[in-house]
Structure formats: C-alpha cells, structure tokens
Amino acid sequence: MAKKRILLKLGSNTLTKETNHISRGKIEDIGMQIAALNDEYEFIIVSSGAIAAAKQFVKLDNNDKDVFVKQALASIGQPHLMRIYNENFKDLGLNTSQCLLSYSDFEKEQTRKNIVNTINVLVKNNYIPIINENDTVATDEIKFGDNDKLAALAAVLLKVDILIIATNTDGFYTKESMDKGTPETILSVKELKDLEKEIGDSKSSHGTGGMQSKIEAVAIAKEANIETWIINGLKDNFILNALKNEIAFTKII
C-alpha cells in the first residue's frame, strides 16, 4: 500500500522553541515522530531556521535587520542547520538531504519537473528532503512569510496528502476568544472567507510569518484540494497526537 505523503513546515519559533537558538531537543522530537510513522507516511520538510542557527555562532558588524545582513546570516547558518538535522536524524536511522529553492523555480515548467523528479528519487530511496528558500539570492521569505507560502507551493507541486504547518499556537483561534483572553481553537474550516474574519495580522516573534501568511498558504493548498493542518509544534509528539486527534489544532479541508 502506498504511503501517504506529508509536507511538514517548521517555522523558526518551533525550531528554537521560542528561544534564541535552534533546539536540538525539538529536532530530535520531530525525528522520533517521523521514524515512528515511517511505515505509513513519507515526509518532506520545509524548514526555516537558518538565520537563527547563524546567530548562535556569529554576530555580524552590521544591522541584522538589514535584508542583506539577513541573507549573509542565512548563508552562514544554513550548513549549521543542516548539520543539526543530520546529526539528530542519523541517530534515529533517518537520512536527510538539502534542497534550496526560490519562488522563481516554481515559475518555469522544466525547473518544476526537475524539482519533482529529484525529490521523488530522494523519497523513494528513504532520504528526507529538507527544503529552505535559497536566501542568498532570494529575499521573499526573509521579508515576509517565514516559508509558509514556499511550503504551500511545494505541497501542491509534490502532490502531498497533508500539509502540516507547525507554529506556536494551537491552530487558528476565534476572534471572540482572543478578545476575551481565552484562546479557543477553530477545529475545522471549510470556507476560507469565514476563517479570514477571525484572523488578525500579528507576526510571529522569531519568524517573519503570522496567521495572515498562513491563510495565504492555506488558500494555495486548498485550491489544489490539499488538506492543511495548523498545529502547535512546540508540544512534544505534536504530529503523532494530531494524527490521533488527541490535541486541539485547526484542520482546513
């Protein structure tokens, strides 16, 4: 029986556990879940975190809010981030590979085919593709989105069954519950226009995304009939527990 394909998007807040450095414990937690699900699911990861990884090792003399400094930090941090993935996943018997993409790659038919063919070969041979934006030449996700849109475009291109966006909330919350200070998760969504009424434009603390960028990603996936889950990635076993419906999260169907 063919395995179901999950694209797992990991934002900076998830990977750092809302600290100032990449959490090896969180990456190990993710690897353990993937290993546990290996018989039924195949995984493709879209990972942020290159800039956060760099900040653990270097401090550049320029303003780190400048986009070119962020590009330089991403260039420094990307190999460190991949090393952390590789070390933690290898101990669990998981193989990793790096794929750097930019939005222009999705605009050319031949390039799209190349992406699909390469990633399918990797997955078939039990390698987990870890995708990030090629920040040295592209700035879209540095400026906004924290790889949410990139994850959605990749999900559509690679014909995944489920797009999981790990964030630092228990999914989307109702506006009324947020106003009261008692967040209540919207468990199921069919119409995006109803969801948009509930969402503010807040940004995440470490990443550049927010709930608005996630709605835009959801819209891309929904148009291709891909189910999207917005899950709190800070919690241990968040994938396993979501698959068993043991935690609150938002499912867009």
N, C-alpha and C positions, 0 to 999 in steps of 0.2 A: 504494500500500500504506500502510495506517495506521501512523503512528509508534507505537512503544512509549512508554509514559509512565513516567517515573522521578520519584519524590519523593526529593529529596536533603536529608537533615537534617544541618545543620552546627552542631556544638557550639562552645562558647567556646574550648575547648582547641585545636580545629582552626583556628579563625579567628585566634587570637592566636599560633599555633604555640608555645604554652606560654610566652608572654612576657606582659608587662603591657599590650600594645596590639594593636589589630587589625593584621594583616599584609596590606598591600596586595598583596604578592607571592603570598600564598596565595589571595586572592580572584581575582587575575589568573590563577593556575594553574587554578582552578575554571572561570573564564570561558573560558579557552582550550580546556578539555576539552569544555565544553558546545557551544562553537562547532564543534569538530571532529566532534561527534556529531549535529549539527543535522539531518542528512538522515534519520537513523534513529530518533532519540529526541526527545521533548519533555520539558522539565524543569519541575518545581515545586520551589521551595526552601523549607524551613523553617529559619530562621536564628536562632540565639541571638546574643549579642554586643553587645546594646545597652548593657548596664551596663559592659562592658569598653571600649566606644567612648567612653562618657562620662568614664571615669576618665582618658582621655588628655587631656581638656580642662579638667576641673573637679575640685575637691576640696571636698565639702560639709562644713560645720562640725559635722555630726552623726556618730554612729557608723554607718559604712557597712555594718554587719552588721544594722542595724535594717531590717525589711522595708519601712517607709515611705520610708526613705532610698534603698533599692534601687529602689523604684518611681520616685522622683524622678530617680535616675540613669538609669533606663531611659528615662524621658521625655526627658531631655536627650540621651541617646546615640542613640536610635532614628533621628532625622534625620541625624546624623553617619554612622551605619552605612549608611543607605540612600544617602547621597551617595557613600560609598566604593564601594559596589556599582555605583552608576550610572556613576561616572566610569570605573571599570575595565572594566565590561561594555560601555559605549558605545564604547570604543576598539576593541572586538572585534566591533562590529556587533550587539550584543545589547541589547534593550530590557528594562527592568525595571519592576515595579510593586510597590507595598507593600500588604499585606493584614494587618491586625491582628485577631486572633481571640482568643476566650476559650472555656473549656470550655462555658459556658452556651450558646454559639452552636450547639453540636452537639446540644443537647437539644431544640431547637424545630424542628419539621418545616419550617416556612416559611423559617426562617433557614438551615437546611441547604440547601434548594433555592436560596436566594439565593447562598450561597457557591459551589455547584456551577456555577450559571449564569454568575456573574461570572468565575470562574476559567477556565471553558471558553471564554468570549469572549476573555479575555486571551491564553490559549494559542493559540487559533485565529488571533489577529492578531499572533503572534510576540512576545508580551510574556512575560517570565518572572515569574510571581508569586513574591514573596518574603514568606513568612508568618512572623510572630512573634506571641507572645502579647501581648495588649493589657495590658501590665504596669501601666498607670496605674490600671486598675480591677480587675485580677485578679492574684492572687499565687501561684497554684498552682505555676507553673514557677520562680518566684523561690525558693520554699521547697524544692522538690524536683523532679527530673526533667529539667531543662535542655532542655525541649521534646521529649523523647523520646516521651512519651505524645501530645502535641499532633501530632507528626509521624505517629504511627500512626493517630490518629483521622482526620487529613486524608487519609492514604493510602487508608483504607477509603472515606471519603466520595467521594473523587475517582477511585476505581476505577483506581488505578495498577497497573502491571505489576510494578514492583520498588520496594521501599522500601530506600534506602541510608542507613544511619546511619554518618556519618563520626565517628570517635573518635580516641583517641591510642594505641590498641593494634592489633595485627594480628588483631582479632576477639576471640572468647572463647578463653581458654586452659584447658587441662586443669588440674585441681586438683593432680594429682601433679607436673606440670612446674613449676607455680608454687611448690610446696613445695620443690622442688629448686633453684629459682632459674634455671631454664632454660625460659622460657615456650614452650609448644608450642600452636599454633593448632588449635582444633577446626574442621575444614574444612567439615563438612556435618552438619546436625542435622535429624532428622525428629520426634523426640519431645521436647517441652519439659521434661518431667519429668527426662529424662536430663541436659539442659543445666543445670537448676536445681541438681543435685547438685554441679556443678563450680564454681559461682559463689560468690564471697564477697559482701560488702556494701560494698565500697570505693566512695568518692566520687571524682569527678574533681577535679583541683586548682583549675581556674578555674571550671568549671561546677558545677551542683548535682546532676548525674546521676552515674551509676556503672553498673556492669554489671547491678545489680538493676533499675534503671529501664529499662534496655534490654530485659531479659527481659520486663518488663511490656508494653513497646511491641511486642515480637515476638509476644507472645500475642494482642494485639489484631489485628495484621496477619494472623497465621496463621489465626485464626478466619474471616477473610474470604478465605482462600486466596491471600494476597499473599506473595510471596517476599521475604524480608528479608536484606540483606547488612550485616554489621558489618565496616567497613573502616578501616584506619589512614589518616585524612585528612591526617596530617602529611606523608605521602610525596607527591612530585610525581606527577602523572598517575595518581592512585590509582583514578579511575573507569575510565579507558581500560585500565589494566593489569588491573583486576579483570574487566572485560568480556572480556579476552583470557586470563583465568586465568593471568596472569604474576606475581601476588603471592599471598601467603597471606592469606586472610580467611575469616570464618565465613559460610556460606550456610545460612539456615533455610528449608526447603522444605516 
